Amino acid sequence: MQMIRRQFLMVSSAMLLGACAGTTTRESTGEYIDDTAITSKVKTALLQDKQVSGLNINVETFKGKVQLSGFAGTAEERARAVTIASGVPGVKSVTNDIRLK
């Protein structure tokens, strides 16, 4: 009986730990937390920059890859947003989907 309990606990533990693992289309728990932090840092940096209207730019992060979307008034503002996002620690790449008004 003791052996069955031990095996059950081992199998249950393995299943729970496996549920936290990421796949190519889903983030692990740790990646989700990291991506949330990256998104917050990028958004904060955009809001603090005087050349960029951070309120008009949306930021999404998946496995360290940042996607910017929204609207910019000039091509320079659009390019500056990418530069800012690229400079945030943890950002692996930036996809620029910002449109000009």
Buried (B, 14 or more C-beta within 10 A) or exposed (E): EEEEEEEEEEEEEEEEEEEEEEEEEEBBEEBBEBBEBBBEBBBEBBEEBEEBBBEBBBBBBBBEBBBBBBBBEEEEBBBBBBEBBEEBEEBEEBEBEBEEE
